[in-house]
Amino acid sequence: MSERQLQRLFLEHMGVPPMWVVQRFRLQEAVHRLSSSEAVDLAGLAQSLGFFDQAHFTREFTREFTRLIGRSPASYRRTQAQAG
């Protein structure tokens, strides 16, 4: 089976493309790590989540995070730090 055939089957059965699932996992993992009270190395976080570099991570993550969570990652992080 080709990669494209697998992508079509995934979309057909799951209702979303495979990359959507990967991006959601990345976002959830980043939120989980940012919500901890420990300092987070963004470059290391970006690399561990499979982003090319910190700039790519920041651009993608900030856009999706803000869209889904309703505030910027920095604002979320400050709120978590104050609560913890």
N, C-alpha and C positions, 0 to 999 in steps of 0.2 A: 504494500500500500504506500502510495506517495505521501509526502508531508501535506500536500494540499488536500488530498482525499481525507486524511485524518482531520485536518482543520474543518472541512465541510461536515464530516460526521459529528465532530464535537459540537459545532454550532447547531446542527440539526437536533441533536439529543439534549444538549444543555441549554440552548437558547442564547448563548453568548459565545464569542470567539475564545479560543484558548488564551490568547494574550490578555484578555480582560481578566481572566481568573488569576493569571500570574501577577498582573498589576494590583489586583485586590489583595492578594497575599502579601505583596511587597508593602502596600500601604498599611495593612493591619499589623505587620511585623514592625514597621517603623513607628507606628503609633504606640505599640506595646513598649518598645524600647525607649521612646521619648517620654512615656508616662512614668518611667521609673525615677527614683530620686537620685540615681547616679548620673554623673556627667556623661554625655554621649559624644563620641568623636564622629562627626558627620561624615568625614572622608572614609573612615572605617565602616560606618554603617552603610554608606552608599556602596562600597565595594562588596560587603557581605551580602547585600541584597541584589547584586548582579548589575549595578549601574556602571556605565563606562567610567564616570568620574563624579566628583562631588557636585560640579556645576549641573550635569545632566540630572542627577538625583534631585537637586534642589529645585530645578525648573519643573520637572515632572511631578515631584512629590508635592510641592507647594500648590500647584494648580489643582491637583486631584484632592489633596487634603482639604484645602479651603472649600472646594465645591462640595465635598461630602460631609465634612465636620462643621463647616459654617464659620470657621475662623482660621487664621494663619497658624502654621506650626509653632511659630514663636509665641503667639498669644496663648495657644494651647499649653505649651511647655511652661509658661509663666503661671498659668492657672494651676497646673499640676504641682508645680513647686510650692505654691502658696498653700495648697490643700494638704500637701504631704508633710 
